[in-house]
Amino acid sequence: MENNQKIKCNVKSCAYNKCDCNECNLEEIMVSCNSGCQNDKVNEKNETICDSFKMKQQ
């Protein structure tokens, strides 16, 4: 990442989360509007989701 940026993540069910230090190990992430929302009707409490989420293998 440019300028030594880091993506912090505490979602332990995501395969890209390095749980020991709460960092996302992807080079980039995609954040999108939560399903069904429109630009003028965004619910602030759940307006975005991480489209790059991948469930850990169990």
Chimera marker file (.cmm) of the C-alpha trace (Angstrom):
<marker_set name="trace">
<marker id="1" x="0.000" y="0.000" z="0.000" r="1" g="1" b="0" radius="0.5"/>
<marker id="2" x="1.096" y="3.528" z="-0.605" r="1" g="1" b="0" radius="0.5"/>
<marker id="3" x="2.498" y="5.672" z="2.191" r="1" g="1" b="0" radius="0.5"/>
<marker id="4" x="2.704" y="2.738" z="4.607" r="1" g="1" b="0" radius="0.5"/>
<marker id="5" x="-1.082" y="2.593" z="4.998" r="1" g="1" b="0" radius="0.5"/>
<marker id="6" x="-2.588" y="-0.337" z="6.855" r="1" g="1" b="0" radius="0.5"/>
<marker id="7" x="-6.061" y="-1.802" z="6.903" r="1" g="1" b="0" radius="0.5"/>
<marker id="8" x="-7.118" y="-2.709" z="10.444" r="1" g="1" b="0" radius="0.5"/>
<marker id="9" x="-9.781" y="-5.370" z="10.906" r="1" g="1" b="0" radius="0.5"/>
<marker id="10" x="-11.222" y="-7.146" z="13.929" r="1" g="1" b="0" radius="0.5"/>
<marker id="11" x="-13.618" y="-9.441" z="12.036" r="1" g="1" b="0" radius="0.5"/>
<marker id="12" x="-12.241" y="-12.767" z="13.193" r="1" g="1" b="0" radius="0.5"/>
<marker id="13" x="-14.373" y="-14.824" z="10.762" r="1" g="1" b="0" radius="0.5"/>
<marker id="14" x="-12.650" y="-13.279" z="7.718" r="1" g="1" b="0" radius="0.5"/>
<marker id="15" x="-9.833" y="-15.327" z="6.166" r="1" g="1" b="0" radius="0.5"/>
<marker id="16" x="-7.837" y="-12.158" z="5.428" r="1" g="1" b="0" radius="0.5"/>
<marker id="17" x="-7.718" y="-11.003" z="9.040" r="1" g="1" b="0" radius="0.5"/>
<marker id="18" x="-4.410" y="-11.648" z="10.772" r="1" g="1" b="0" radius="0.5"/>
<marker id="19" x="-6.035" y="-12.130" z="14.179" r="1" g="1" b="0" radius="0.5"/>
<marker id="20" x="-2.850" y="-11.728" z="16.195" r="1" g="1" b="0" radius="0.5"/>
<marker id="21" x="-2.505" y="-8.079" z="15.131" r="1" g="1" b="0" radius="0.5"/>
<marker id="22" x="-5.961" y="-7.221" z="13.670" r="1" g="1" b="0" radius="0.5"/>
<marker id="23" x="-4.588" y="-6.358" z="10.233" r="1" g="1" b="0" radius="0.5"/>
<marker id="24" x="-6.131" y="-7.208" z="6.867" r="1" g="1" b="0" radius="0.5"/>
<marker id="25" x="-3.562" y="-8.984" z="4.690" r="1" g="1" b="0" radius="0.5"/>
<marker id="26" x="-5.124" y="-8.005" z="1.332" r="1" g="1" b="0" radius="0.5"/>
<marker id="27" x="-3.327" y="-5.544" z="-0.931" r="1" g="1" b="0" radius="0.5"/>
<marker id="28" x="-6.613" y="-3.695" z="-1.396" r="1" g="1" b="0" radius="0.5"/>
<marker id="29" x="-10.212" y="-3.973" z="-0.221" r="1" g="1" b="0" radius="0.5"/>
<marker id="30" x="-13.550" y="-3.145" z="-1.796" r="1" g="1" b="0" radius="0.5"/>
<marker id="31" x="-16.062" y="-1.371" z="0.445" r="1" g="1" b="0" radius="0.5"/>
<marker id="32" x="-19.581" y="-1.066" z="-0.955" r="1" g="1" b="0" radius="0.5"/>
<marker id="33" x="-22.945" y="0.296" z="0.027" r="1" g="1" b="0" radius="0.5"/>
<marker id="34" x="-24.921" y="-2.225" z="2.063" r="1" g="1" b="0" radius="0.5"/>
<marker id="35" x="-27.405" y="-4.150" z="-0.070" r="1" g="1" b="0" radius="0.5"/>
<marker id="36" x="-30.532" y="-2.250" z="-0.977" r="1" g="1" b="0" radius="0.5"/>
<marker id="37" x="-29.393" y="1.224" z="0.003" r="1" g="1" b="0" radius="0.5"/>
<marker id="38" x="-29.462" y="4.182" z="-2.341" r="1" g="1" b="0" radius="0.5"/>
<marker id="39" x="-27.183" y="7.223" z="-2.254" r="1" g="1" b="0" radius="0.5"/>
<marker id="40" x="-29.874" y="9.463" z="-0.759" r="1" g="1" b="0" radius="0.5"/>
<marker id="41" x="-31.202" y="6.844" z="1.703" r="1" g="1" b="0" radius="0.5"/>
<marker id="42" x="-28.118" y="5.532" z="3.510" r="1" g="1" b="0" radius="0.5"/>
<marker id="43" x="-28.573" y="4.145" z="7.011" r="1" g="1" b="0" radius="0.5"/>
<marker id="44" x="-25.544" y="5.481" z="8.922" r="1" g="1" b="0" radius="0.5"/>
<marker id="45" x="-25.397" y="2.505" z="11.290" r="1" g="1" b="0" radius="0.5"/>
<marker id="46" x="-24.912" y="-0.078" z="8.535" r="1" g="1" b="0" radius="0.5"/>
<marker id="47" x="-24.146" y="1.896" z="5.406" r="1" g="1" b="0" radius="0.5"/>
<marker id="48" x="-21.098" y="-0.081" z="4.238" r="1" g="1" b="0" radius="0.5"/>
<marker id="49" x="-19.899" y="-3.655" z="3.962" r="1" g="1" b="0" radius="0.5"/>
<marker id="50" x="-16.593" y="-5.168" z="2.932" r="1" g="1" b="0" radius="0.5"/>
<marker id="51" x="-17.103" y="-6.889" z="-0.422" r="1" g="1" b="0" radius="0.5"/>
<marker id="52" x="-13.670" y="-8.502" z="-0.038" r="1" g="1" b="0" radius="0.5"/>
<marker id="53" x="-14.768" y="-10.563" z="2.985" r="1" g="1" b="0" radius="0.5"/>
<marker id="54" x="-13.935" y="-14.251" z="2.723" r="1" g="1" b="0" radius="0.5"/>
<marker id="55" x="-15.097" y="-16.752" z="5.356" r="1" g="1" b="0" radius="0.5"/>
<marker id="56" x="-12.338" y="-18.681" z="7.071" r="1" g="1" b="0" radius="0.5"/>
<marker id="57" x="-12.156" y="-22.424" z="6.374" r="1" g="1" b="0" radius="0.5"/>
<marker id="58" x="-13.110" y="-24.419" z="9.439" r="1" g="1" b="0" radius="0.5"/>
<link id1="1" id2="2" r="1" g="1" b="0" radius="0.2"/>
<link id1="2" id2="3" r="1" g="1" b="0" radius="0.2"/>
<link id1="3" id2="4" r="1" g="1" b="0" radius="0.2"/>
<link id1="4" id2="5" r="1" g="1" b="0" radius="0.2"/>
<link id1="5" id2="6" r="1" g="1" b="0" radius="0.2"/>
<link id1="6" id2="7" r="1" g="1" b="0" radius="0.2"/>
<link id1="7" id2="8" r="1" g="1" b="0" radius="0.2"/>
<link id1="8" id2="9" r="1" g="1" b="0" radius="0.2"/>
<link id1="9" id2="10" r="1" g="1" b="0" radius="0.2"/>
<link id1="10" id2="11" r="1" g="1" b="0" radius="0.2"/>
<link id1="11" id2="12" r="1" g="1" b="0" radius="0.2"/>
<link id1="12" id2="13" r="1" g="1" b="0" radius="0.2"/>
<link id1="13" id2="14" r="1" g="1" b="0" radius="0.2"/>
<link id1="14" id2="15" r="1" g="1" b="0" radius="0.2"/>
<link id1="15" id2="16" r="1" g="1" b="0" radius="0.2"/>
<link id1="16" id2="17" r="1" g="1" b="0" radius="0.2"/>
<link id1="17" id2="18" r="1" g="1" b="0" radius="0.2"/>
<link id1="18" id2="19" r="1" g="1" b="0" radius="0.2"/>
<link id1="19" id2="20" r="1" g="1" b="0" radius="0.2"/>
<link id1="20" id2="21" r="1" g="1" b="0" radius="0.2"/>
<link id1="21" id2="22" r="1" g="1" b="0" radius="0.2"/>
<link id1="22" id2="23" r="1" g="1" b="0" radius="0.2"/>
<link id1="23" id2="24" r="1" g="1" b="0" radius="0.2"/>
<link id1="24" id2="25" r="1" g="1" b="0" radius="0.2"/>
<link id1="25" id2="26" r="1" g="1" b="0" radius="0.2"/>
<link id1="26" id2="27" r="1" g="1" b="0" radius="0.2"/>
<link id1="27" id2="28" r="1" g="1" b="0" radius="0.2"/>
<link id1="28" id2="29" r="1" g="1" b="0" radius="0.2"/>
<link id1="29" id2="30" r="1" g="1" b="0" radius="0.2"/>
<link id1="30" id2="31" r="1" g="1" b="0" radius="0.2"/>
<link id1="31" id2="32" r="1" g="1" b="0" radius="0.2"/>
<link id1="32" id2="33" r="1" g="1" b="0" radius="0.2"/>
<link id1="33" id2="34" r="1" g="1" b="0" radius="0.2"/>
<link id1="34" id2="35" r="1" g="1" b="0" radius="0.2"/>
<link id1="35" id2="36" r="1" g="1" b="0" radius="0.2"/>
<link id1="36" id2="37" r="1" g="1" b="0" radius="0.2"/>
<link id1="37" id2="38" r="1" g="1" b="0" radius="0.2"/>
<link id1="38" id2="39" r="1" g="1" b="0" radius="0.2"/>
<link id1="39" id2="40" r="1" g="1" b="0" radius="0.2"/>
<link id1="40" id2="41" r="1" g="1" b="0" radius="0.2"/>
<link id1="41" id2="42" r="1" g="1" b="0" radius="0.2"/>
<link id1="42" id2="43" r="1" g="1" b="0" radius="0.2"/>
<link id1="43" id2="44" r="1" g="1" b="0" radius="0.2"/>
<link id1="44" id2="45" r="1" g="1" b="0" radius="0.2"/>
<link id1="45" id2="46" r="1" g="1" b="0" radius="0.2"/>
<link id1="46" id2="47" r="1" g="1" b="0" radius="0.2"/>
<link id1="47" id2="48" r="1" g="1" b="0" radius="0.2"/>
<link id1="48" id2="49" r="1" g="1" b="0" radius="0.2"/>
<link id1="49" id2="50" r="1" g="1" b="0" radius="0.2"/>
<link id1="50" id2="51" r="1" g="1" b="0" radius="0.2"/>
<link id1="51" id2="52" r="1" g="1" b="0" radius="0.2"/>
<link id1="52" id2="53" r="1" g="1" b="0" radius="0.2"/>
<link id1="53" id2="54" r="1" g="1" b="0" radius="0.2"/>
<link id1="54" id2="55" r="1" g="1" b="0" radius="0.2"/>
<link id1="55" id2="56" r="1" g="1" b="0" radius="0.2"/>
<link id1="56" id2="57" r="1" g="1" b="0" radius="0.2"/>
<link id1="57" id2="58" r="1" g="1" b="0" radius="0.2"/>
</marker_set>
